[in-house]
Amino acid sequence: MKLVSYLKEGHDQLAVFVDGYLYDMEVLHPDLPNNMNMFLQYWEDSFPVAQVGERMIKEGRISKDKGFPMDQAYVLAPVPFPTSCRDGYAFRQHVASARRNRGVPMIPEFDQYPIFYFTNHTSIQGPGDIICMPDHFEKLDFELEAAIVISKAGRNIPAEEADEYIAGLMIMNDMSARRLQMEEMLLNLGPAKGKDFSTVIGPWLVTLDELEEYEIPAKEGHTGKNWNLRMQCWVNGVQVSDGNVGDMDWTFAEIVERCSYGVTIHPGDVIGSGTVGTGCFLELNGTGKLNDPNYQEQWLQDGDTVEMEITGLGRLKNTIVAEPTDFSILARKKTAQ
């Protein structure tokens, strides 16, 4: 099932996507919650009912005129108001390449435990414009990722049980302002201002039952589901990234295990995979310069379009838009004493 949130009469409305059309939850059943947050809160009751309604649409028992074309909707993030947003670090290829490009060895702790950071869950957005301040354009970057959303509360969840807490998968673009990020992390804190302005998810949430045909074993020594889903990104129509969700070393189940240790996770919590190998300009530029000293760095600019596609999860499109201001916090940085 593909679950879409869109703007309806000033509020987020939850719908199911079938063959290009959106059908509101009340069309499927009058008792279903009509927004994603409530749907996730009552997932175990609501999801089976919604599945029956979706099947009725596909069988023609709910007529097409009960829906409307998705291209007529103002589409929001699938989870417009997540309870939190964490981002993992699951792809060894990306970590190893980024460290190699900086001239430092692969860190052995990567293979010992999965890590994550908290980002700004109030800056979650869906398809459309990404509004950026002048300082964001100091090495503005995309990051190609997959993400999950949690569908029931839990605490101290072992990885062997963690997939039961996942509602589904979606595309994530973890936007990054690299100069802000790198300056701040010199003080061993962050990434904070390098990340807090926009995290994009969408265009819909795909439930795990729809991804069963793509399931593959986790990598040796790891626990949980994994999926053979190709990941691609284009900037202004030119492909720049190509990877696969199946390349994740740490599974989402293992990341959930760590996230929930001593902490309750909640329905509506979003958790990203971390960047896939080749999935950002920071890595691509570093590799390019390593192979060719004359390589010209590329970063996102005002007016650029970023399109991401993951097999089974759809295509997510955004346009970079400059805020009409010259206000800069970098310009206010104190000089060294």
TAUR-V590644 format. One record per residue. RES is the residue in one small letter. PHI is phi as a letter, one per 40 degrees, with the letter a starting at -180 (none if undefined). PSI is psi as a letter, one per 40 degrees, with the letter a starting at -180 (999 if undefined). Layout:
# TAUR-V590644
res,phi,psi
RES,PHI,PSI
RES,PHI,PSI
This chain:
# TAUR-V590644
res,phi,psi
m,none,h
k,b,h
l,b,h
v,b,h
s,b,h
y,a,i
l,c,h
k,b,h
e,f,f
g,g,e
h,b,i
d,c,h
q,b,h
l,c,h
a,a,i
v,b,i
f,c,h
v,b,h
d,f,f
g,g,e
y,b,i
l,b,h
y,b,h
d,c,i
m,d,d
e,c,e
v,c,d
l,c,d
h,a,h
p,c,e
d,c,e
l,c,i
p,d,i
n,b,e
n,b,i
m,c,d
n,c,d
m,c,d
f,c,d
l,c,d
q,c,d
y,b,f
w,d,d
e,c,d
d,c,d
s,c,d
f,c,d
p,c,d
v,c,d
a,c,d
q,d,d
v,c,d
g,c,d
e,c,d
r,c,d
m,c,d
i,c,d
k,c,d
e,c,e
g,g,e
r,c,e
i,b,h
s,c,i
k,c,d
d,c,e
k,c,e
g,b,a
f,a,i
p,c,h
m,c,d
d,c,e
q,c,e
a,c,i
y,c,g
v,c,h
l,c,a
a,c,i
p,d,d
v,b,g
p,c,d
f,b,g
p,c,i
t,c,d
s,a,i
c,a,h
r,b,i
d,b,h
g,c,a
y,a,g
a,c,e
f,c,h
r,c,d
q,d,d
h,c,d
v,c,d
a,c,d
s,c,d
a,c,d
r,c,d
r,d,d
n,c,d
r,c,e
g,g,f
v,b,i
p,c,i
m,c,h
i,c,h
p,c,d
e,c,d
f,d,d
d,c,e
q,b,d
y,a,i
p,c,i
i,b,i
f,a,i
y,b,i
f,c,h
t,b,a
n,c,h
h,c,e
t,c,e
s,b,e
i,c,h
q,a,i
g,b,a
p,d,i
g,h,a
d,c,i
i,b,h
i,c,h
c,b,i
m,c,i
p,d,d
d,c,d
h,c,d
f,c,e
e,c,g
k,g,g
l,c,h
d,b,i
f,c,i
e,a,h
l,c,h
e,a,i
a,b,i
a,a,i
i,b,i
v,b,i
i,c,i
s,b,e
k,a,i
a,c,i
g,a,i
r,a,h
n,f,f
i,c,h
p,c,i
a,d,d
e,c,e
e,b,e
a,c,d
d,c,d
e,c,e
y,c,e
i,b,h
a,c,d
g,i,a
l,b,i
m,a,i
i,c,i
m,b,h
n,b,h
d,c,g
m,c,i
s,a,h
a,c,g
r,c,d
r,c,d
l,d,d
q,c,d
m,c,d
e,c,d
e,c,d
m,c,e
l,c,d
l,c,e
n,f,f
l,a,i
g,h,a
p,c,e
a,f,b
k,c,e
g,c,e
k,b,e
d,c,e
f,c,d
s,a,h
t,b,h
v,b,h
i,b,i
g,i,a
p,c,e
w,a,i
l,c,h
v,b,h
t,c,i
l,c,d
d,c,d
e,c,e
l,b,e
e,d,d
e,c,e
y,c,e
e,c,h
i,b,i
p,c,i
a,c,i
k,c,i
e,d,h
g,g,e
h,b,i
t,b,h
g,h,i
k,c,i
n,a,i
w,b,i
n,c,g
l,b,h
r,c,h
m,b,h
q,b,i
c,b,i
w,b,h
v,b,h
n,f,f
g,g,e
v,b,h
q,c,h
v,b,e
s,b,i
d,a,h
g,a,a
n,a,h
v,d,d
g,c,e
d,c,e
m,d,h
d,c,d
w,c,h
t,c,i
f,c,d
a,d,d
e,c,d
i,c,d
v,c,d
e,d,d
r,c,d
c,d,d
s,c,e
y,c,h
g,g,e
v,a,i
t,c,h
i,c,i
h,b,i
p,d,h
g,h,e
d,c,h
v,b,h
i,b,h
g,c,i
s,c,e
g,g,i
t,c,h
v,c,i
g,d,h
t,g,e
g,c,e
c,a,i
f,c,d
l,d,d
e,c,d
l,c,d
n,c,d
g,c,d
t,c,d
g,c,d
k,c,d
l,c,d
n,c,d
d,a,h
p,d,d
n,c,e
y,d,h
q,c,h
e,c,i
q,b,h
w,b,i
l,c,i
q,b,i
d,d,h
g,g,e
d,c,i
t,b,h
v,b,h
e,b,h
m,b,i
e,b,h
i,b,h
t,d,h
g,g,e
l,b,e
g,g,a
r,b,h
l,b,h
k,b,h
n,b,i
t,b,h
i,c,h
v,b,h
a,c,h
e,c,h
p,c,g
t,a,i
d,b,e
f,c,h
s,b,h
i,c,d
l,c,d
a,c,e
r,c,e
k,c,h
k,c,i
t,c,i
a,c,i
q,c,999
